Amino acid sequence: MSTESTELPPVAPEVLAEAVENLTPRLRKKLDAATEGCAAGATLAADGAVTLRFGEDALVTLRPGPAGTITTAEQATCSCLLAPRCLHRAAALGAAPLADAPPEPVAAAGSHEPADPAGPGDSAGATGSAGATGSAGTPEPAAAVEPADRVGPAEPAEPAEPAEPAEPAPVLTAAQLRAAGALWQVAAEALAAGVTAGGAVVQAELLRAAHTARLAGLPRAEAAALRVVRGLRAARERRAGQRLGDLTSAFRELLHTAGLLASGSADPALTGTARRAYAPGGSLQVHGLCREPVLSATGYGGVVTHVLGPDGSRYSVSDVRPGGLARARGAGSASVALGGATLDHAGLARGGLRIVGATVSAEGRLGAGRGVRATPLPGIAWTERPAAALFARPAAEAVAELSADPEGAETALLGCDVTVVGAAGEHLLVRETRPDAPLLRLLPAHPHPELAHTQNLRRIAAYPGVQLRVLGRPDLDRTATLRPLAVGPVPGAEYTLRLPEEWLGRADLGYDRLQGVHFPPGAADPVPLPAAEGPDPLADSPLWRVRRLLETGVAGGRRALAEAARGTSSLAAASYGPLRRAGLTAAADLAAALAAEADRRPRDVFGRLADPSPDGYAWAWLAAATHLAAAERSLIAASWAADPSAVMSAAR
């Protein structure tokens, strides 16, 4: 069972790291046992403090600040004689959830943005800094904001201007190089330890290195380290919904970022930008697309409304705060806190805004600064520009473009017209209304049963043959899978949805409840339900052998991976032969090299066995994991295409 409790206030990572660092080696060995279950006895005092008792003589008191988090060491005290270097205080801090990184100040002077630590992709619990990209510190004022995405046709090219002198290539500072090198070393040691040995001490080392990276101006590296720590906690506590594949991806991202930064790469995409850094955006005119509920595993809930600019630039308006499921359900009709606008989120999703003095984050989020003014505008249908451009090209083309740029895939939206085939297991099978289009799988955007996603998909599945216009987010971890956010009728189709006029031709699947009256009467032409869902190139590929090897290393550490590889060393041809026969020779070679490095046992000058350095093992693991991720992305992108013969060739 999880040791985290909602009664315990979130703790800043650096506070927990300092508490563990101050322990003696003897107390560090006892930390995991002391942390387990200590949150169960937490009590809330009248003044808002939380107390935890350890025996008769030790009482730990946590006094969160105005933001509800423990941000300084003085806010956590213990009554024992060893305090503040005591086991009780460190255990209490370790049992509390990790606080998200504080948002950076707004670029425009005098404005104020709400702290919004959760986003559409935070349902797994990695809120806040999970979406960080860019440089820390106060952002410089910008004359213009680059939109989050562009889906419309390109604007006419402006006349060529005289070339300006090229700016010097960015160079990492000495502090950034030291922070990246330290983070790489700690991450390599955590990977070698695995989940089984990745207890509180290993997590504290990661948190300390993450804090140093933030101070050095490397927010992306810090965010990656925090995701690994949260993943280690979830895996060790066996929380519901925890996936070993997610932790494997988090380790790959952390090692990739830290390794390249430590080598001196100053790519802005690697250093990142401060989370929620808002910059002036001038005057904007936006029209609503849809809204979706947000529900985070850390207790946040709310709504995100997606909007489009006249040129197809995509923005969003979010309202995510503590409150969990109740707030996620109610926020869909809450007022939009943006420049005094008199719309709620339901009205904005089917309406529009003219915004003066807008502030925009790098991810396209619209801020609610004091200088922002907004007035309502009439909405546009999906058949009108610029929304119509979302549905103008085949889904396979859009997915191929997203696969080439994984950074923006988490928030990308994809539109297509489909014909419902029927339910098959947990999926709703549909076929894109294009010649020779493959079967697509629709999954709920959020699986919580109290949200409307699942019920609406079940209702749609009862009408095979109905044609839908779907707007959703492609799931790039599954073959040909789309997570729909909203649906509408297909223009010109007879057997399609019949939505109320006030819905403006779309239904938000997370909030609107589809009823029988919204579907056409009678029955469509029979749609043959396939005997099987069709081939799954990702599941059928022999790449699962590499994936299992990598996940074994994450779960059990270097020793577990070496034992697994040693157990099949006499059957190496049988282990890697399927990979080579499928043409995946690079995957086979990298997996074999990883197994050999994991089993390498160096000796000192006296011939005694010595502990191997985790550096070489981490590089071998990262090489295999990076190749596997690229191969799987190719397979998933090819699964959206009509030609099945292109699937395996895409992964080679």
N, C-alpha and C positions, 0 to 999 in steps of 0.2 A: 504494500500500500504506500501511497505517496506520503512523505513527511511534510510537504508544504501545506500550509493552512491559510485559508482566506482571512483568518483573524490576525495573522502576522503581517506587519507592514512590509512592503518591498524594501530591499536593502541595496544601496549603491554598490556596485562590484568592488570598488577600491576599498570600501569599509570592510567588507568581508575578507578581501585579500590581506589587508593589514592585520586583521585579527588572527588569521591563521598563521601569518608570518611571525607573529610575536610568540607563538607557542614553542615550547621546547620539543625536541625530537620525541621524547617519551609521550608527551601529551598529543602530539600529532598522530601517533599510532592509535590513540583511543578516540579520535575525533569522529570517525564514521559511526562507531557504536553509540557515541553520545548524541549525535545528531538524530539518529533514527528514533522516531516516535516522540521526541521531546515537544513537538508542537501540539500534541494532543492535549496537553495540560495547560495551554495558554488561556489566560483570562484577561478580559478587557476592563481596565479601571475607569472610574468616572471621569478622570481628566483626559481620557483618550490614550493613555499609555497601555502597553501590553506587557504582562508579566508572565514569566515561566519559572517554575520552582524546580531546583535540582537538589533533592534531599532536604535536610532541615536547615542547613546553614547557607545555602546559596539561592539567591533570588535575582534573576536577570530581568531588567526593566528596559523595554524599548519605547522610546518617546519620539514618534515620527514628527517631522516638521509640518509646516502649513500645507505642503503638497502631499502629505500622507506617506512619505518615504523617509528612511533612515539615510541621511546624506553625510553625517559626520560621526566620528568615533565617540564623541561625547553624548550622543543620543542613545547609546547602548551601554548600560552599566550593570555591574554585578556586585552583590554584597559580600562575596567571599574575600579572603585575605590576598589571593593571588591576582585579583582584578587590577588592571584590565587585561593582564596576560594569562587569563584563566581559560580552562576548557569549557566552562559553562557558557561564557559570553560568545565564544567562537561557535559553539554548537547551536545556540539560539539564532545567531546571524545566519548560519549555514542552513537552518531549517526554513528560513524565510525566502520568499520568491525574490528573484533578482529584479532590481528596478531598471527601467529603460533609461537610456541616455537622455539627458535633458535637451530639449530643442534649442537650436541656436537662435540668437536674436534676429529680428526682421531687418532687412537691408534698409527699408525706408524709415527715416527717422520719425519717431512719434507714433508708429503703428504698433499694434499688438496682435499676435496670432495665438490661437488656442493651442494648447498642448494636445496633440493628436497622436498618441502612441500606437494606434492600431490601424491597420488598413485592410483592404479586401483580401490580401493574401496572408493574414495573420491568424487564421483560424486554428493553426497548429500550435499556437502559443508563442512563437517567436515574434513578439510584437516590437514595435518601435524601430530600433536600429536595424531590423532585418531588411529594410529597404534603403539603407543609407548608401549613398554614392557621392563622392566628392570630397572637398577639403574642409578641415575643421577651422574654427575661428569665425570671426564676423565676416560675412560675405561683403564683397565690394559692391557698391551700387552699379546696376547694369542699366544701360540705355534701352535695351530690348531683351525680351525673354524668348528663348527658343521653345516652341511648343513641345508637349510631350510626345505627340505623334501626328503624322499627317497622312490622311487617308484620301484626300481629294486629288484632282489632277494638279500637276505642277504649274506654278505660276510662270508667265512669260519671263524669259531671261532679261535681266537689266543690261543696259549697255556696259561694255567692259570699262573699268576704271583703271587708272595707272596702278601698277602693282606696288604694294607697300613693302617696305623692308621686312624680311622674315623675322619673326620673333625668335629669340634664342630658345633652344630646347630646355624644358624644365629639368631641374637637377634636384635630387633629394638632398636634404640637409644631413649633417652628420648625426643629429639627434634622430632623424627619421630612419637612417640606415641602422643605427644601434637598436632602435625600437623594433624594426622589422626583423633584424637578426635574432634578437631575443625572443620574439614571438615565434619565429620559425623553430628555434631550438625547443621551446616549451611545447609547441604543437607536435613536433616529432616525438618528444618523450611521451606525450599523452596518447599518440597513436600507437606507440610501441606498448604502452600499458594496457590499452583497450578499456572496454567498459568494466570488466571485472576488477581491474586495479585502478580505475580512474575515479578514485574517491575524492573526498573533500580537499585533500592536500594538492592533488593534481589539478583539480578545478580552481583552487586558489592561485596556483601558479599561472594558469591561463588568464584568470581575472587580473592579476597584477600586470601581466604583459599586455593585456587589452587596454588597461588604464594608461600605461605608458605610451601605447600606440595612439590613444586619443589625445594625450597631451602633446605628442609630436606632430599631430595633424594628419593622422591616418585613420579616418573614421570607418572606411570600409574594412580594414583589418580588424578594428575593434568590434565591429558588428559581426564579422565572421567568427571571432573568438567567443563572443557571447552566445551565438547560436550553438556552437559546439558544447559549451558548458551547459546550456539548457537541455541539449540533447543527451548529454551524459547523465544529467539528473533524471530525466524522464526514463532513460533506459535502465538505470540502476534501481529506480523505484517501480519499474514495470507499470507505468501509467497506461491507462486505456487510450488507445489511438496512437501510441508510440510506434514508430516504424524504424527498423534498423537501417533501411535504405535512406531515410531522411538524415540520420546521423552520418552515414557514409558520405552523402552529398555535402554535408556541412564540413566534414574534415577535408574533403577535396577542395572546397572553396577556400578554407583557411590556409591550407598548405600552398595552394596556387597563388593566393594573394601575397602571403608572407614571403614565399620563396622568390617571387619576381621582384618584390620590393627590396628584399635583402641583397639581390644581385645588382641593385642600382637602377632598376627601371622606374622612371618617373611618370609613367602614363597616368594622366588624370583619372582614367577609369579605374586604376588600381588604388590611387590615394583616396578617391571619393570626394564627395561634398558633404557638408554638415547636414544632418537630417532636418527636414522642414525649414531649410534656409529660403526665405521668401525674398523675392526681388521685385522691383517695380515692373508692372506689365502694361501701364498706360490704360487706354480705353479698350474695352472688349465687348463684343456682342456674342452671346452663347445661347444655344438651344438645347433642350434636354433630350437625352437618348433613353435612359432607363435609370433605375435605382436598385441597389442591392443591399440587403442587411449584412452587417459585420458582427461576428461573434467570435471573441478571442478566448482561448483557453486560460488566459490570465485575468479574466473577469471584466474585460471591456466589451461594450456593445454599442451599436449605432447604425448609421446608414452612410452610404457613399452614393451620390448621384452623379452620373456621367453626363457630360455636356460636350457639345461641339461648337467650334468657331465657324464663321462663314467660309473659311478656306479649308475646312476639314481638320483643323488643329483640335486635339482632344484635351479636355480639362476635366476636373472633378471637384465636387463640393462635398466635404466629409464632415460628419458630426459623430465622433466616436469618443465615448467617455466611460468611466466605470459604471457598471450597472448590469452587465451580463445579458441574459436572454430577454428579460423584461424591457430593457432599453432598446435592444436590437429590434424587437417587435413594434415598439411604440415610436421609434425615431423616424419611421417611414412617413409619418404624418406630422412630424415636428416642424416648427418654423425654421426657415433657412436663416442662419445667423450670418448674413452677408450684406453689409452696407444698408441696413434698414429695409431690406426687401420684404414685401408683404406676402411672400409665397411660402408654402410649406414644401417639403421635399417631394411629395406627391405632385404638387402643382409644377415644381421646377422640372421634374422628369418629363412632363408633357407640355412645358411652357418654355420660357426663355428669360434672359436678363440682359440689360444693357448696363455695363459696369464702368464706372469712372474711377480712376486711381487704383486700378486693380493691383494686387500683389500675387505673384505666382511662384510656386516652388519649382525645383528642377524636375519633379515628377508630374507637373501640371496641376497641382492642387491650388485652388483659389483661396487666398487668405481673407480674413475678416478684420483687417486693420481699421483703425479709427478714421483714416482718411478715405476709406472706400465708400462709394455711393452706388446703389443699384436700383434700377427700376424694372418692373416686369415687362415682358414682351410676349406676344402670342407664340404658341408652339408651332412646330412644323411636323409633318408626317414623315415616316421613314421613306416614303416615295419621293420626297423633295430633296433638293440639294441643301446642305452637304451630306445629309444622312444617307441618301441613296448610293453614294460612292462606297459605303461599307459593304453593300450587297452586289456590287457591279462586277466582281471578278471571282473566279473559282476559289473555293476554300483551300485547295491544294497550293495555289500560288501564294496565298497569304501565309499559310503555315510554313512553306519553304522559306519565305522571307523572315519569319520570326525565328526559325531554327538557326538561321545564319547570324542572328543577333539575340542570343538568349537573355541579355540584360533587360530588354524591354518586354520579354514574353510574358512575365508574370501579370502585367497590367494591360496587355493588349486585348482588344475586342475584335471579334470576327463575326461577320454576318453571312448568312446563306439561306437559300430557299430549299426546303426539304419536304419529302413525302414520308409520312409515318408508316413504318412496316409493322411494328408491334414490340411488345416487351420480350426480353430474353434475359432471364436472371435479374441482375441488378441494373441492367442497361435498358434504355429505350432505343431500339434500332430504327434509324431513319436512313433515307437515301437522298442525296442531293439531287435536285431536279436538273441534272445535266446529263448528256449522253455518257454512258459507260461509267457513271460515278460509283464509287465504292460505298459500302455500308458504313455509316457513322454511328457511333455510340454516344448517347446523351446520358450524362450523369448529373445528379443534383449539384448545384453550385455550392450548397452547404447541406450536409446530411442530417442536421439536427431535426428531429421529428416535429418539433413545435414550430418550425419555419415552414413556409408554404411550398418550398421547392419540390419535395418528394411527392406530396399530394397532387400537385399540378401535373407532374410528369406521369403519375399513375392515371390521372383523368385523360390526358392526351393519348396514352397507350390504348385506351378503350375505343379509340376511333381510328383504326387502321385505314390508311388511304387519305386521311386529311392532310392538306398541304399547309405548311407553316413557313413563315419568315422568322428565322431564329437569330438572335444576337447573343453571343456568349463569349466565353473565354476558353481557348483551346487548352487542353490538358497535355502538355508536352512530355509527361511521364508515362502516358498510355497511348497505345496505337489508336489513331482515328477517333479520338474522344473529345467531345465538346461539352462544356458545362454551361448550359444556357442561363442567361439572366432575364431575358424577356422574349416574348413571341408575339407575332402579329399575323394578320391575314396576308396571303400572297396576292399581289395585284393581278386581276384578271382571272383568277382561279375560281371555279364554281364550288368545289368541295373544300372550303377553308373556314377559318374562324369568323364568327359574327360577334364582334365586340361592340360594347356601347359606344356611342358617338363621343361621349366625354372622355373615353380612354384614349382618344386620338390614335386609334389603330395599333395599340400594343398593350400587352399585359405584363407587368413586372412579376416574375414567377416567385420572388421572395415575399411579396406582399399581397398582390391581387389573387383572389381565389377563382379559378376557372370553374364554371358550372355547366350543366348540360345545355342551358339556353345559349351558351357562347359557341356551341358547335353546330354544324349544319345538320338539318334533318335528313333522314334516310341513311343510306349506306353508299359508300364509294365502290368503285370496281374492286373486286377481290385483289388483295396484295399478297402474293405468296410469301409465307414466312419461311426463311431458310431453315434447313434442318439443323444447322449450326450457325453460330454467329459469324462464321467466316474465319479464315486463318488469321492468327495473331502473330505477325512476324517477329515481334519482340519476345514473346513467350516461346515461340518455336525455334528461335535462333540459339545456337550453342554458346552465345555470349553469356548465358546464365552461369556457365562454369567460372568465368572470370568474376562475375558479380558475386557469386558465392564465396570465392576466394577472398575478395576484398572485404566483404561483410564479416567473414570469419576473423580477419585481422582486426576489424573495428570492435567486434564483440569480445574476443578473447585476447587480443594483443598479439605481439610478435610471436610469442611461444606457441599460441594456438594455431596460427597460420603455418608455422614451421612443422608442427606435429601433423596437421592435416596434409601438407604437401609431402612430408616424409612417409606418411602412410600409403601414399599412392605413387611413391617414387619408382617402384618396380613396374608400375602401370602407366608410366608417363605417356606412352604412345596412346593408350586408351583415354587418358585424361585430356590431352591436347590434340589428339588426332581429329576429333570432330571439328575443332576450330580450323585446323589446317585444311581439311577436306572441304569446308565451306568457303575457303579462300580467305579466312581471317588469320593469316599467318602472323601479322603484327601483334594481334591480341594473344596468340599462343606464345610468341617469343617474350612478350612483356610479362605474361603470367608466369612463365618458367623462370625468368630473371627475378621476379619478386619472390617466388618460392625459394630460390637459391640464396638470395640475400637474407631472407628471414631465418634460414637454417645455418647461416654462416656463424661459426664460433671461433673467433680469433684467440690466439695465445700470446702471452707476454714473453719477455726475453728468457724466462725460466721454464717455458713450456706449459705454464698453467693456463687454464681456460679463463678468459677475461670477458667482461660484459661488452658486447659489441656496441658501437656508437649508433644511435638511432638515426643519424643523418642519412646514411646510405639507404637504409630501409625505407625511410620516409620518401626519398626521391624515387625509389623503385615503385613504391605503392602509388605515389602521385602519378607517375608515368602510366601505369596500368589503369588507374581510375580516370585519368583525362582521356585516354584513348577509348575506354569503354563509354564514357559520356558522349563523346563525339559519334561513335558508332551507333549508339542507341538513338541519338537525335536524328541521324540519317535514316534509320529504320522507321522512326515515328513519322518523319516528314514524308517518306515514300509511301507509308500506309494510307495517306490521304489521296494518293494519286490513283488513277484508274488502272495503270499497268502494273500487275503484281510482279512481273519479272524484274522490275526496277528496284524491288525492295532489298533483296540480298546484295545486289551489286552496289547499292548505295552505301552499305556498311563496310565494304571492302576498302 
